[in-house]
Amino acid sequence: MTHTLPSAHVIALSELHDSARPDLPVLVPDAINPLHDIKARLQVCVGDVVITVGELMSLREQQVITLNQKVNAPVDVLLEGKVVARGQLVAVDDRFAVRVTQLPVPLKP
């Protein structure tokens, strides 16, 4: 059986090119940038604790587990397990929220 590779050719997207400056790279305006519509799940880590499986299995309702994080310490904001910001845990109405206090690099609004 012979496999034929498909031929490929460049498609010119003239409607996106700046005709006045064809030497400049094409930039997608923020208003139509498809990356702005991608959803990502952020998680907030307020601390952790190491316990044995035995301790975990012996937990009871209403028991308190003390985490290693101080109450006023910054919390980590994670994207795919990587810290992308730090902030302060606050309450907004009846929900937890994070006031962002540190970003690794300034982000455009």
N, C-alpha and C positions, 0 to 999 in steps of 0.2 A: 504494500500500500504506500503510495507516494503522498507526502504531505506538502502542500503548497503554502508558503507563507503569504499572508495577506500583504498587499502593497499599502504603504502609508505615504501620505503627503501632507504638507502644511496647509492649514486652512487660514486664510487671511480674514481677520475680524476687523475690517476697515472702520466699522462704526465705533470701535473703542479707541482707535488711534487718534492722536493729536496730529492733524495734518500740517499744522504750523511747525511742529518740531518732531519729525519722524525719528530723530536720533535719540530721543528720550524714551525711557521705558514706560509702558502703559501702566497707569495706576488706577485701581478701582476705587471710586469715591466711597467714603465711609457709608453714605446713605444706601448704597446698593451692594456693599460688601457682604457676601454670603456667610462669611465667618461670624458676623454679628447674630445670626440666627441659630448657631450651633448651641445646643444645651449641654451643660456640664454640671455634674453633681459636686457641690462643695461640702466638705465635712469640717466640723469644728472639734478639735481635740481639747478637752478640758482637763486632761490628766489621765494617769493610768495607775495600776497597782499590780504587783505580782503576788499571786496566791497559789496555793496548791489545788489540785483537782479535788482533794478531800475537803478543803475549806470551801470551795465553790459548791460542792454537793451538799454541804451541811448548812448552807445559807437558809434563813427563814424570812418570811415576809416581815417588812418593817425594819429589817436589820440594815445598818448603815455600813457602807464600804468607804473607807477614807482613801482618797486619791493622793498622789504625790504632789499635786499642784496646789500652790497657795491661792487663797481666795482672790487676791488682787493681782496675781501674776497674769501676764498676757496669755491668751489662748492662741493656738495655732489654727490657721485656716488652710485646709488641705484640698488639693485637686489631684485626683488619681494617686493619693498617698504621698504627695510632695507638698511641702509647705510653700504656699504662694503669698501668704500675708500673715500678720499677727494683729490681734486686736483685744479689746476689752469686752468681756461678757456683760451684757446689759439686758434689761427687760423692756419690751415694747408691747404695750397693752398686756395681753395674757400669754405672750410668746417670748422665748429667748431670742436674743439678737446679738450681733457682734459689731462693735464700733471699730472700724479698721484704723489702726494706729501706725502700722508699719507695712510698707510695700517694698519689694526688692528693687524695683525700678519705677520711676513715675509712669503712670498709665494715662493715655489720652482719655478725656471724658467722652 
